[in-house]
Amino acid sequence: MKRAGLIGLMFMLMFGCGKDDHYSPDINDPSLLPDRGDYLNEDYGTQALAKEMEGVFSSEIGMIYYDAETRSVPQLYLTRGTKDILLTALASGAVELSFEKFNTEFMPLQLSVKIKTLLEAKGDTVFLRGTDGIVRTSNEDGPIGQPLPESDDGELTGIYIRSTEELKVLIDLMLPVPVKASVNGKK
């Protein structure tokens, strides 16, 4: 009985080690996956508006701490600094808002944001709305003992005034700490 159990165990080990041989050869072929960029290639009909808004905005970014429960009531205005914000027109008619490595003396981490926004024009005002923004933090001095906060769920709401080329945006960074970035910029 002991011998049959040992033979059975050896058979299971050999079968377990050879399991990869039963997978399709296509399992590791990324060319068979759909292009994720195609998901945002829908024509929103706002290409002219996106081209008009495209450019670099000299901006002031303020970091605001909100209540943890609803993320809707400002609790503390933390710090403010200047940074250039880049708006890039996409073929779909959306705009990608991005900035890299924003920080202030009070803020040891550097903040980078990239978020695609949809546009809706009403008169002289263009409303911006975006979700699934990429938020990353980094530290030039190296690790600080904990994983750095990051998010792939950043949300943006804002307006662009066409006549004055002003941009006003609030970005919920969706980090573990309920902090939002308030952006005021001018082209």
C-alpha positions in Angstrom: 0.0 0.0 0.0 2.9 2.3 0.9 4.5 1.6 -2.5 1.2 2.3 -4.4 0.9 5.6 -2.6 4.5 6.5 -3.4 4.0 5.7 -7.1 0.8 7.7 -7.1 2.6 10.7 -5.5 5.4 10.5 -8.1 2.9 10.3 -10.9 1.1 13.4 -9.6 4.4 15.3 -9.3 5.3 14.4 -12.9 1.9 15.4 -14.1 2.0 18.7 -12.1 5.4 19.6 -13.5 4.2 19.0 -17.1 1.0 21.1 -16.7 2.3 24.0 -18.8 2.6 21.7 -21.8 -1.2 21.5 -22.0 -1.7 25.3 -22.4 -2.2 26.8 -25.9 1.0 28.3 -27.4 -1.0 31.5 -27.9 -1.3 32.2 -24.1 1.7 34.5 -24.1 1.1 36.1 -27.4 0.2 39.8 -26.7 -0.5 40.5 -30.4 -3.8 38.5 -30.0 -5.1 40.9 -27.4 -7.1 44.0 -28.5 -5.4 47.3 -28.5 -6.5 49.1 -25.4 -6.0 52.5 -27.1 -8.9 51.6 -29.4 -11.3 51.8 -26.5 -11.0 55.6 -26.6 -11.0 56.1 -30.3 -14.7 56.8 -30.4 -15.5 60.1 -32.2 -17.0 62.5 -29.7 -17.3 65.3 -32.2 -15.2 67.7 -30.2 -12.0 67.6 -32.1 -12.0 71.3 -33.0 -12.7 72.2 -29.4 -9.9 69.9 -28.2 -7.4 71.5 -30.7 -8.5 75.0 -29.5 -7.7 74.0 -25.8 -4.5 72.1 -26.6 -1.3 73.7 -25.2 0.7 74.5 -22.1 -1.0 76.3 -19.1 1.0 78.2 -16.5 -0.8 76.9 -13.5 -1.0 77.1 -9.7 -1.8 73.8 -8.0 -3.1 73.7 -4.5 -3.3 70.5 -2.4 -6.5 70.3 -0.3 -7.2 67.6 2.4 -10.9 66.5 2.4 -13.0 64.6 4.9 -12.3 60.9 4.7 -16.0 59.7 4.7 -17.5 61.6 1.8 -14.4 63.3 0.2 -16.6 66.4 -0.3 -15.9 68.8 2.6 -12.5 70.6 2.6 -10.7 70.2 5.9 -7.3 71.7 5.4 -5.5 73.6 2.7 -2.1 72.1 2.7 0.3 73.7 0.2 0.3 75.5 -3.2 2.9 75.7 -5.9 3.3 76.5 -9.6 3.6 74.0 -12.4 3.0 73.9 -16.2 0.0 71.8 -17.1 -0.1 70.2 -20.6 -3.4 69.7 -22.4 -3.1 67.3 -25.4 -5.9 66.9 -28.0 -6.7 63.3 -28.8 -8.1 62.0 -32.1 -11.3 61.1 -30.3 -12.0 64.7 -29.4 -11.1 64.2 -25.8 -8.2 66.1 -24.1 -5.5 64.5 -21.9 -4.4 66.7 -19.0 -1.0 65.9 -17.5 1.7 67.2 -15.4 4.9 65.6 -14.1 6.7 65.7 -10.7 4.8 68.5 -8.9 6.0 69.2 -5.4 6.5 72.1 -3.0 8.8 72.6 0.0 6.0 71.3 2.3 5.4 68.2 0.1 8.3 65.7 0.1 6.7 63.5 -2.6 6.5 64.4 -6.3 3.1 64.1 -7.9 2.5 63.1 -11.5 -1.0 63.0 -13.1 -2.4 61.9 -16.5 -6.1 61.9 -17.1 -8.3 61.8 -20.2 -11.2 64.2 -20.1 -14.4 64.6 -22.1 -15.5 68.0 -23.2 -18.9 69.7 -23.4 -19.2 73.3 -24.6 -21.9 75.7 -23.4 -21.4 79.2 -24.7 -18.0 80.5 -23.7 -17.5 77.7 -21.1 -16.2 74.2 -21.8 -16.9 71.7 -19.1 -14.3 69.0 -18.5 -15.0 65.6 -16.9 -12.6 62.7 -16.6 -12.2 59.4 -14.8 -9.6 56.6 -14.6 -6.8 59.0 -14.3 -3.3 57.7 -13.5 -1.8 59.2 -10.4 1.8 58.4 -9.3 4.0 59.7 -6.6 7.8 59.5 -6.4 10.6 60.5 -4.1 14.0 61.6 -5.5 15.6 60.9 -2.1 14.8 57.2 -2.5 12.4 54.9 -0.5 10.9 56.3 2.7 10.0 52.9 4.2 6.5 52.4 2.8 5.2 51.8 -0.7 4.4 55.2 -2.3 0.7 55.9 -2.8 -0.6 55.6 -6.4 -4.0 55.3 -8.1 -5.5 54.4 -11.5 -8.9 55.9 -10.5 -8.3 59.7 -10.4 -11.3 61.8 -11.3 -11.4 65.3 -12.7 -14.0 68.0 -13.0 -13.4 71.5 -14.3 -14.0 74.3 -16.7 -12.2 76.1 -19.5 -13.1 79.7 -20.3 -12.6 80.2 -24.0 -12.5 84.0 -24.2 -9.8 84.3 -21.5 -8.1 80.9 -22.0 -8.4 80.1 -18.3 -8.5 76.6 -16.8 -10.0 75.7 -13.4 -9.9 72.0 -12.5 -10.4 69.9 -9.3 -8.7 66.5 -9.4 -9.6 63.9 -6.9 -6.4 61.9 -6.7 -8.1 58.9 -5.2 -5.1 58.1 -3.0 -5.5 56.5 0.4 -5.3 60.0 1.9 -8.3 62.1 0.8 -6.4 64.8 -1.0 -7.5 66.7 -4.1 -5.5 69.0 -6.4 -7.0 72.4 -7.2 -5.6 73.8 -10.5 -5.9 77.3 -11.8 -4.1 77.9 -15.1 -3.9 80.3 -18.0 -2.6 79.6 -21.5 
